[in-house]
Amino acid sequence: MSEVKQPTPDTYPGKTLGIVGLIVSFFASLIGLIISIIAFNQSKAAGYKNTPAKVGIILGIIFLILGIIGVIIGITLGVAGVNSLCDGLDAGTYETTTGEAVTCD
């Protein structure tokens, strides 16, 4: 009678979570970054390398920085747009075509 061997697992701790973190990084950078860090630490503790988690960490950081820069640019352009409404106008409150009130100093 032959001995039945158990198949060795093709996965390691954090592998699936690393892939999930990598994918989520494209849509929600902060959440993907956190998931990737958790997966990377799980794999590292078990003695495995987790390339998808490492890539997820890198992309999460890049996308998070780009998102912050985008928000800063958006706020700056919004403030500049409001300030340009008052160019050439006397001090006072004016109504825009959309019905919003703009106060010029």
C-alpha positions in Angstrom: 0.0 0.0 0.0 1.4 3.4 -0.9 1.5 6.3 1.4 -0.8 9.2 0.6 1.0 12.6 0.7 -0.7 15.8 1.4 -0.1 18.4 -1.3 2.0 21.3 -0.3 0.2 24.6 -0.3 0.8 26.9 -3.3 0.1 29.9 -1.1 1.7 31.5 1.9 0.5 33.8 4.6 -0.4 37.2 3.2 -0.3 36.3 -0.5 -4.0 36.7 -1.3 -4.2 39.8 0.9 -1.2 41.2 -0.9 -3.0 40.8 -4.3 -6.1 42.4 -2.8 -4.1 45.3 -1.5 -2.4 45.8 -4.8 -5.7 46.0 -6.7 -7.4 48.2 -4.0 -4.4 50.6 -4.3 -5.6 51.7 -7.7 -9.1 52.7 -6.4 -8.6 53.7 -2.8 -4.9 54.4 -2.2 -4.9 54.7 1.6 -7.0 51.5 2.1 -4.8 49.6 -0.4 -1.7 50.8 1.3 -2.9 49.6 4.7 -4.0 46.2 3.3 -0.6 45.8 1.5 1.4 46.7 4.6 -0.6 44.1 6.6 -0.1 41.4 4.0 3.6 42.3 3.7 4.1 42.0 7.5 2.2 38.6 7.5 4.4 37.2 4.8 7.6 38.6 6.4 6.7 37.0 9.7 6.3 33.7 8.0 9.6 34.0 6.2 8.2 34.6 2.7 8.6 37.4 0.2 5.4 39.1 -1.0 6.0 41.0 -4.2 2.3 41.9 -4.8 2.2 43.5 -1.3 5.4 45.3 -1.9 4.1 46.7 -5.2 0.8 47.6 -3.5 2.7 49.6 -0.9 4.7 51.5 -3.5 1.6 52.2 -5.6 -0.4 53.1 -2.5 2.2 55.7 -1.5 2.4 57.1 -5.0 -1.3 57.4 -5.5 -1.8 58.8 -2.1 0.7 61.6 -2.8 -0.8 62.3 -6.2 -4.2 62.5 -4.6 -3.0 64.9 -2.0 -1.4 67.0 -4.7 -4.6 66.9 -6.7 -6.7 68.1 -3.7 -4.2 71.0 -3.1 -4.3 72.0 -6.8 -8.1 71.8 -6.8 -8.4 74.0 -3.7 -5.9 76.5 -5.1 -7.7 76.7 -8.5 -11.1 77.1 -6.7 -9.9 80.0 -4.6 -8.3 81.6 -7.6 -11.5 81.2 -9.5 -13.5 82.9 -6.8 -10.9 85.7 -6.6 -11.1 86.3 -10.3 -14.8 86.9 -10.1 -14.1 90.1 -8.2 -11.5 91.5 -10.7 -12.7 94.9 -11.9 -15.7 95.1 -9.5 -16.2 97.5 -6.6 -16.5 96.2 -3.0 -19.9 94.6 -2.4 -22.0 91.5 -2.7 -22.9 90.2 -6.2 -25.0 87.4 -7.4 -23.6 84.9 -10.0 -25.5 83.5 -12.9 -26.1 80.3 -10.8 -27.7 82.4 -8.0 -24.7 82.2 -5.6 -23.7 85.3 -3.7 -20.1 86.5 -4.0 -18.7 89.1 -1.6 -15.9 91.2 -3.0 -13.7 93.3 -0.7 
